Every structure is written in C-alpha cells, then in structure tokens.
Amino acid sequence: MFYQLLGQCQSVGLGRKKFRFRNRLLSLDASVIDLCASLYDWAKYQRTKGAVKLHLILDHDGYLPCFAVVTEGREHDLTVAKWLSFEPGTIVVFDRGYTDYSYFGRLTDEGVFFVTRMKAGALYEVLENRPVPQNRNVLADQVIRLTGSGASEKCPHPLRRIEVLDPETGQVLVFLSNHLEFGATTVAAIYKEHWQIELFFKALKQNLRVKTFVGTTANALKTQIWTALIAVLLLKYLQLKSKYAWSLSNLVALLRMNLFVYRDLWRWLDAPFTEPPPLPQPLQTAFAFG
C-alpha cells in the first residue's frame, strides 16, 4: 500500500525541483525511536534502554519518503546503506555517520554521486586547488585523493573537498563529494537540503504519534510505523494537489479540526479559510399528523 500510494504522489509531485540539474536527489538518514526496555525486550539498543531505528530515503522531488526499513536500535546506519543500490547519476546526501572509504569507492564505481561532511582528521593529498567564487562564503575548493591506511585501495578515485563558512554560526563546514563538475556553492546547497529529512523525522514523530505504541510485539510496532508513513504520504498527496501553500503541520492541525465538517475536500484544500457551505436540507418528507 505504501508503494502504491508513493506512485500516486510521484505522479503529482514530479517536476517540483529546487535545483536546475536533472539528477535525482535523495537524502539517506536514520532516526532512533526510544522504547521501554522491559516491554520491548526484543528491541536491543542499550543495557537499560530499548529502541528501534527507522532508516529512510527522502526523495527531494516532492520531499517524499521513497524507502524505509525498521531495524533494532543498535543496527549501524552504514550496514543498511550497503544493502541499497541507486541508479547511475543519482545524488545521495548523508551525514558523517555513513563515512566509509570502501562505500565511497563503491558508489563512485556505480556512477552514483554523493555529498557528505568530511570527518575531522581525515588524511588526504591535494591534487588541485580550484578558484573560489567571489563574494561567497566558500573558503576552499580542492580536488583531493584520500590517503592513510588502505584508503587508496578502498577509494582510489579523486574527490572534491569544499570548505564553507556558515554565516549564521561562524563555523567552517567541510564537504566531501565525488562530483567534480558542480560549482562549490551548489555542492554546499545540496548538503544543506539534507536538513529536509531531519524535518521529516520531526514531523513524523510530532504529528503522527510514533512515540506511543498500541502493541509491544515487533510486528505491531512495525505495522504502526508503516501506517504512520502511509498517513504521511496521504498528507503529502493532499499538499501536492492543493493550490494553497500548506505546511505539513498546519495541514494536520486543520484537518483534525475539520474532520466532521460537511464540505468539499478539494475546495477546502485550495481555500481553507472560507466559510463552509450551508448543510443540504433533509430529503425526507414530513409526516402530516392530525
């Protein structure tokens, strides 16, 4: 049901892209859902705490979840990432938790681009210093080769290292990518888009009650999480079909307020703050007593 509904959403949301490039842009991340260790003894995480982990891929064309898997909380993010395969030309964005040189090398061999944060202390050799754009917050744009123990065997490909100054915090962010053609500001903007998957996890937990579960078995918990993901796709479908600029949280809140209001759903989505039409008169004829 999830994937059937995903197809319906993709048919509505295709073409709503933020970037000019034609590559498919995906974000990969995982979020821990805490559980009571005594009730969910099968969900291994820590000695005194249980948890499951929701691994998700977010498609930035419509911001739709296009893949999900639920594992025990102690399952490493990278283990699930290595199960996945992507079409050549896809750009995958992930954080430093997925750093693995052999994984970088595999993605590059498969023609898949990635953008991530570079770990502090990573060893590398500079092959080329590229000019940085003027009046931007880009401090360095380099083509590098990873060095260190076994790095050249795991990922022999040249990579891109980009330093960017965050104007809000003053922090220097270092990005790593195997895409050698995009501008440095585009690479930085692509990683900034990764924040959308964090917002998705936040909306899922806050709006769809994924913190309290009605069953304690693994099947019951997974069923509730998949039900929440299906509900998100239903909301996304309404959001994509509407002409009004809905945020997901406002749509959820107003839908709850209008569940028992008699009105046309599609008209309400386009103009939510208009008065509802008068209720239709009952068709039953009144009895004549007397």
C-alpha positions in Angstrom: 0.0 0.0 0.0 2.9 2.4 0.8 4.5 2.0 -2.6 1.2 2.2 -4.5 0.4 5.5 -2.7 4.0 6.6 -3.4 3.4 6.2 -7.1 0.3 8.3 -6.9 2.3 11.1 -5.1 5.1 11.0 -7.5 2.7 11.4 -10.5 1.5 14.6 -8.9 4.8 16.0 -7.5 7.2 15.3 -10.4 8.9 18.4 -11.7 8.8 20.5 -8.5 12.6 20.7 -8.1 14.7 23.2 -6.3 17.8 22.7 -8.4 18.4 23.1 -12.1 20.3 19.8 -12.6 18.4 16.8 -13.8 20.0 14.3 -11.4 17.7 12.7 -8.9 18.5 14.0 -5.4 18.0 11.7 -2.4 18.8 12.0 1.3 19.7 9.0 3.4 19.4 9.0 7.2 18.2 7.1 10.2 16.3 8.1 13.4 16.2 6.3 16.7 12.7 5.7 18.3 13.2 5.1 22.0 11.3 2.3 23.7 10.9 0.8 27.2 13.4 -2.0 27.6 11.2 -4.1 29.9 8.2 -4.0 27.4 10.2 -4.2 24.2 12.9 -6.7 25.2 13.4 -7.7 21.6 14.5 -4.1 20.6 18.1 -4.3 21.6 19.8 -0.9 21.9 21.5 -0.2 25.3 21.6 -2.1 28.6 18.8 -0.1 30.2 17.0 1.2 27.1 15.3 -0.3 24.1 14.9 1.3 20.7 14.2 0.7 17.0 15.8 2.6 14.2 13.9 3.9 11.2 16.2 4.1 8.1 14.7 6.3 5.4 15.4 7.7 2.0 13.8 11.0 1.2 13.2 12.0 -2.5 13.7 15.8 -2.8 11.3 15.8 -5.8 8.2 16.4 -3.7 10.0 15.6 -0.4 8.5 12.1 -0.4 9.8 9.1 1.6 10.7 6.5 -1.1 12.2 3.8 1.0 12.0 2.8 4.7 13.2 -0.1 6.9 12.8 -0.7 10.6 15.7 -2.4 12.5 16.8 -2.8 16.1 18.2 0.4 17.5 21.8 -0.9 17.6 21.9 -1.6 13.8 24.5 0.6 12.3 23.3 3.1 9.7 26.1 2.1 7.3 25.0 -1.6 7.4 21.6 -0.7 5.9 23.2 1.7 3.5 25.3 -1.0 2.0 22.1 -3.0 1.2 20.8 -0.3 -1.1 21.5 0.4 -4.7 20.9 3.6 -6.6 20.5 4.4 -10.3 23.6 5.8 -12.0 23.5 9.6 -11.9 21.7 9.8 -8.6 23.0 12.2 -6.0 22.8 10.8 -2.4 23.3 13.1 0.6 24.2 11.7 4.0 26.0 12.8 7.2 29.3 11.7 8.7 27.8 8.6 10.2 28.0 6.9 6.8 31.7 7.6 6.3 33.4 4.5 4.9 36.0 4.8 2.2 35.0 1.5 0.6 31.4 2.7 0.4 32.6 5.9 -1.2 34.6 3.8 -3.7 31.6 1.6 -4.5 29.2 4.5 -5.1 31.7 6.1 -7.5 32.3 2.8 -9.3 28.5 2.5 -9.8 28.2 6.1 -11.2 26.4 7.4 -8.1 27.3 10.8 -6.7 27.4 11.5 -3.0 27.7 14.6 -0.8 28.6 14.4 2.8 30.6 16.1 5.6 34.2 15.3 5.9 35.4 13.9 9.2 38.0 15.9 11.1 41.4 14.4 11.0 40.9 12.6 7.7 44.1 12.3 5.8 44.3 13.4 2.2 46.6 14.7 -0.6 45.6 17.9 -2.5 45.7 17.3 -6.3 44.3 20.7 -7.4 43.3 24.0 -5.9 40.4 25.5 -7.7 39.4 29.2 -7.7 36.6 30.0 -5.3 33.7 32.2 -6.3 33.9 35.9 -5.4 31.7 37.4 -2.7 30.5 34.0 -1.5 31.2 32.1 1.7 33.3 29.4 0.0 36.8 29.3 1.5 38.4 26.5 -0.5 37.6 24.2 -3.4 40.1 21.3 -3.8 40.4 18.0 -5.7 42.0 15.5 -3.3 42.9 11.9 -3.0 42.3 10.1 0.3 45.4 8.8 2.0 46.1 6.8 5.1 45.9 3.1 5.9 44.2 1.3 3.0 42.4 4.5 1.7 43.9 4.3 -1.8 42.7 0.7 -2.2 39.2 1.4 -0.8 38.6 4.6 -2.7 41.2 5.3 -5.4 39.1 8.0 -7.1 39.7 11.8 -6.9 37.2 13.5 -4.6 36.1 17.1 -4.0 36.8 18.9 -0.7 35.0 22.2 -0.2 35.3 24.5 2.8 32.3 26.8 3.5 31.9 29.4 6.2 28.4 29.2 7.8 27.4 32.9 8.1 24.9 32.2 11.0 27.3 30.3 13.3 30.7 31.3 12.0 31.6 27.6 11.8 33.7 26.3 8.9 32.0 23.3 7.3 34.0 20.8 5.2 32.1 18.9 2.5 33.2 15.9 0.6 31.9 14.7 -2.8 32.8 12.7 -5.8 31.1 15.1 -8.1 33.8 17.1 -9.8 31.7 19.3 -12.1 29.2 21.2 -9.9 30.1 24.6 -8.5 31.2 24.7 -4.9 28.1 26.7 -3.9 25.9 24.1 -5.5 27.6 21.3 -3.5 27.1 23.2 -0.3 23.4 23.9 -1.1 22.9 20.2 -1.9 24.1 19.3 1.6 22.0 22.0 3.2 19.0 20.2 1.6 19.8 17.2 3.8 18.1 19.1 6.6 14.7 18.3 4.9 15.0 14.7 6.1 15.5 15.9 9.7 12.3 17.9 9.3 10.6 14.8 8.0 11.5 12.8 11.1 10.4 15.6 13.3 7.0 15.9 11.6 6.6 12.1 11.7 7.2 11.9 15.4 5.3 15.0 16.4 2.2 14.8 14.2 1.6 11.1 13.8 2.2 9.7 17.3 5.1 7.5 16.6 6.3 7.8 20.2 3.4 5.8 21.8 2.6 2.4 20.5 -0.5 0.2 20.9 1.3 -3.1 20.8 4.6 -4.5 22.2 5.5 -7.1 19.6 7.8 -6.4 16.7 5.1 -6.9 14.2 2.7 -4.5 16.0 5.3 -1.8 16.3 6.4 -2.0 12.6 2.8 -2.0 11.5 2.2 1.2 13.4 5.3 2.9 11.9 4.3 1.8 8.3 0.8 3.1 9.0 2.3 6.5 10.0 4.4 6.5 6.8 1.3 5.8 4.7 -0.5 8.6 6.6 2.4 11.0 5.7 2.0 10.1 2.0 -1.7 10.8 2.2 -1.0 14.2 3.7 1.8 14.8 1.1 -0.7 13.9 -1.7 -3.2 16.5 -0.4 -0.4 19.0 0.0 0.8 18.5 -3.6 -2.7 18.6 -5.1 -3.6 21.8 -3.3 -3.1 25.3 -4.7 -2.7 26.7 -1.2 0.8 26.8 0.3 0.3 24.3 3.1 2.9 23.4 5.7 2.5 19.8 6.8 1.9 20.7 10.5 -0.8 23.2 9.6 -2.5 20.7 7.3 -2.5 18.1 10.0 -3.9 20.6 12.6 -6.7 21.9 10.4 -7.7 18.5 9.1 -8.2 17.4 12.7 -10.4 20.5 13.3 -12.5 19.9 10.1 -12.9 16.1 10.2 -16.7 16.4 10.8 -17.4 19.5 8.8 -19.5 18.8 5.7 -17.7 20.4 2.8 -15.9 19.5 -0.4 -12.3 18.4 0.4 -10.6 19.7 -2.7 -12.3 23.2 -2.5 -11.3 23.4 1.2 -7.7 22.5 0.4 -7.5 25.4 -2.1 -9.3 27.9 0.1 -9.2 26.7 3.7 -10.4 29.9 5.4 -13.7 30.4 3.5 -17.0 29.7 5.2 -18.4 26.2 4.7 -21.5 25.9 2.5 -24.9 25.5 4.2 -25.9 22.0 5.0 -28.2 20.4 2.5 -31.9 20.2 3.6 -33.2 16.7 4.5 -34.9 14.9 1.7 -37.4 13.0 3.9 -41.0 14.3 3.7 -42.5 15.4 6.9 -45.5 13.3 8.2 -48.8 15.0 8.4 -50.3 14.2 11.8 -53.8 15.3 12.8 
